[in-house]
């Protein structure tokens, strides 16, 4: 479903195009034939940095001008200016403690032919490996009767991510590679856990292909997983850091 007459979203896309053009981002896209031309779908993405949402939207807009409605934490919507912009773009606020309303809104949008963007890892993976996934993508797809389109992104973490300060000059000319997998069809009788396991396996396969064909050697680099010769935290180290961060937030009130 192509939507016209959304000036705020159009302006946001223009700003993204300008930013990625300024930074001379070098996109490479695999599996573009799997990008939905029409109808609803859950767009399930890997999450290694803070700009994947904009990068994937930019890529899909370049392909067929479709727009994604992202499911985003309520705290983002609570910021006066940002929240107003998010609502204007018809993104969906998610209250982590009471998500029923967001779930219902997402199902309604999917049935209306919208694309709903989700990060099934429910947070940035500092180890740059696919973490265990939540079952929300599978449940949304089953209830709305739409497919899941898996998307792996590699290189985007070099623009902006957590736990690593990137100098401005290091962000220029970064190759960012995308791989869109074949749609995963989900029936109402399918077990969400089994669909989620399939999704994770697919994302890992897509990511592995991107990592091994990436044009820059990541040996000794902070943005490369430890198992591939980089210096990123291991899965265990990243999990421990996340737990400590959550503990400090809880103590802070």
C-alpha positions in Angstrom: 0.0 0.0 0.0 1.6 3.2 -1.2 0.6 6.2 0.9 0.8 9.7 -0.4 0.3 13.0 1.2 2.4 12.4 4.3 4.5 15.5 4.5 6.2 14.7 7.8 7.2 11.2 6.6 8.3 12.6 3.3 10.5 15.2 5.0 12.0 12.5 7.3 12.9 10.4 4.2 14.4 13.5 2.6 16.5 14.1 5.7 17.7 10.5 5.7 18.6 10.7 2.1 20.5 13.9 2.7 22.4 12.4 5.7 23.3 9.2 4.0 24.3 11.1 0.9 26.5 13.5 3.0 28.2 10.5 4.7 28.6 8.8 1.3 27.1 5.6 2.6 27.7 2.8 0.1 24.6 0.6 0.0 24.5 -2.9 -1.5 21.2 -4.8 -1.5 20.6 -8.5 -1.9 17.2 -10.1 -2.3 15.4 -6.9 -3.4 12.8 -9.1 -5.1 11.6 -10.0 -1.7 10.6 -6.4 -0.8 6.8 -6.4 -0.8 5.3 -4.4 -3.6 1.9 -4.3 -2.0 0.0 -5.7 1.1 0.9 -6.0 4.7 4.1 -7.6 6.1 6.1 -7.7 9.2 9.6 -6.4 8.4 11.9 -8.2 11.0 15.4 -6.7 11.2 18.7 -7.4 12.8 19.7 -4.7 15.4 23.3 -3.8 15.8 23.1 0.0 15.7 20.7 2.9 16.2 20.2 3.7 12.5 18.9 0.4 11.0 15.3 1.7 11.0 16.3 4.7 8.8 18.7 2.6 6.7 16.1 -0.1 5.9 13.4 2.5 5.3 15.8 4.4 3.0 16.5 1.2 1.1 12.9 0.2 0.7 11.9 3.7 -0.4 14.6 3.7 -3.0 13.2 0.4 -4.3 9.4 1.0 -4.4 8.6 4.1 -2.3 6.9 2.1 0.4 6.9 3.3 4.0 7.4 1.3 7.2 5.5 1.9 10.4 7.9 1.1 13.2 7.0 -0.3 16.6 8.9 2.0 19.0 9.3 2.3 22.8 6.8 4.6 24.5 9.6 6.7 26.0 10.4 8.0 22.5 6.8 9.2 22.0 6.9 10.9 25.4 9.3 13.4 24.2 7.2 16.4 23.0 8.7 17.2 19.6 9.9 13.7 18.7 6.6 12.2 19.9 4.6 14.5 17.7 6.8 13.6 14.7 6.4 9.9 15.4 2.7 10.1 15.6 2.5 12.1 12.4 4.4 9.3 10.7 2.0 6.7 12.2 4.6 4.8 14.0 3.3 2.7 16.9 4.2 3.3 20.5 5.0 0.3 22.6 4.5 0.3 26.4 6.9 -2.4 27.5 4.8 -3.2 30.6 1.4 -3.2 28.8 1.8 -3.9 25.1 -1.7 -5.0 24.2 -2.7 -1.7 22.7 0.4 -1.6 20.5 -0.1 -5.2 19.4 -3.8 -4.5 18.4 -2.8 -1.3 16.5 -0.1 -3.2 14.6 -2.5 -6.0 13.7 -5.0 -3.4 12.4 -2.3 -1.7 10.3 -1.0 -5.0 8.9 -4.6 -6.0 7.8 -4.9 -2.6 6.2 -1.9 -3.4 4.0 0.8 -1.5 6.0 4.4 -2.6 6.6 5.2 -2.9 10.3 8.9 -2.8 11.2 10.1 -4.7 14.3 13.4 -5.5 15.9 12.7 -9.0 17.3 15.9 -9.0 19.4 14.2 -6.2 21.5 17.4 -4.2 21.8 20.8 -3.5 20.2 23.1 -6.5 20.1 26.5 -5.2 21.2 28.2 -8.5 20.2 27.0 -8.0 16.6 25.5 -11.4 16.6 21.8 -12.3 16.4 20.5 -12.6 20.0 17.5 -14.7 21.0 14.3 -13.3 19.5 11.0 -12.4 21.0 7.9 -14.1 19.5 6.0 -10.9 18.7 6.8 -10.9 15.0 5.5 -14.4 14.6 2.3 -13.7 16.6 1.6 -10.5 14.7 2.1 -12.2 11.3 -0.2 -15.1 12.3 -3.0 -13.0 13.6 -2.9 -10.5 10.7 -2.5 -13.2 8.0 0.7 -11.6 6.6 4.2 -12.9 6.0 7.4 -12.0 7.8 10.2 -10.5 5.7 13.6 -11.1 7.4 16.2 -8.4 6.8 19.9 -8.5 7.8 21.9 -5.2 7.9 25.7 -5.2 8.1 27.8 -2.1 8.4 25.2 0.2 9.9 26.7 -0.2 13.3 29.7 1.7 12.1 27.6 4.8 11.8 26.0 4.8 15.3 25.8 2.1 18.0 25.9 1.7 21.7 28.9 1.3 23.9 31.3 2.8 21.3 32.0 6.4 20.5 32.5 6.9 16.8 34.4 9.9 15.6 32.6 11.9 12.9 35.3 11.4 10.3 35.0 7.6 10.7 31.5 7.6 9.4 32.3 8.6 5.8 32.2 6.2 3.0 31.0 3.2 5.0 29.7 0.2 3.1 26.3 -0.8 4.4 24.9 -4.1 3.1 21.4 -5.4 3.2 19.9 -8.8 2.6 16.1 -9.3 2.3 15.2 -13.0 2.8 12.3 -14.8 1.2 9.0 -14.1 3.1 8.2 -16.5 5.9 4.6 -17.6 5.6 2.9 -18.0 9.0 -0.4 -19.8 9.7 -2.6 -19.3 12.7 -1.9 -22.9 13.7 1.9 -22.5 13.6 3.6 -22.4 17.0 5.1 -18.9 17.5 8.3 -20.5 19.1 8.9 -22.6 16.0 8.3 -19.7 13.6 10.6 -17.5 15.7 13.3 -20.2 15.6 13.0 -20.3 11.8 13.3 -16.5 11.7 16.4 -16.5 13.9 18.1 -19.1 11.7 17.2 -17.2 8.6 18.6 -13.9 10.0 21.8 -15.7 11.0 22.2 -17.2 7.5 21.6 -13.8 5.8 24.0 -12.1 8.2 26.7 -14.7 7.8 26.6 -14.2 4.0 26.9 -10.4 4.4 29.7 -10.6 6.9 31.8 -13.0 4.7 31.3 -10.9 1.6 31.8 -7.5 3.2 34.4 -5.6 1.3 36.5 -4.5 4.3 38.5 -6.7 6.6 37.2 -6.6 10.1 40.1 -8.3 11.8 41.0 -6.5 15.0 38.2 -4.0 14.5 35.6 -3.0 17.1 32.7 -3.5 14.7 33.5 -7.1 14.0 32.3 -10.0 16.1 34.9 -11.8 18.2 34.3 -15.1 16.5 35.3 -13.5 13.2 38.5 -11.9 14.5 37.1 -8.6 15.7 37.2 -7.1 19.2 33.5 -6.7 19.8 32.3 -8.1 23.1 31.4 -11.7 23.2 27.7 -12.7 23.6 28.3 -13.3 27.3 30.2 -10.0 27.9 27.5 -8.1 26.1 24.8 -9.8 28.1 26.6 -9.0 31.4 27.0 -5.3 30.4 23.3 -5.1 29.5 22.3 -6.7 32.9 24.5 -4.2 34.8 23.0 -1.3 32.8 19.5 -2.5 33.7 20.5 -2.8 37.4 21.8 0.7 37.5 18.6 2.1 35.9 16.5 0.2 38.4 18.6 1.6 41.3 18.2 5.1 39.8 14.5 4.8 40.1 
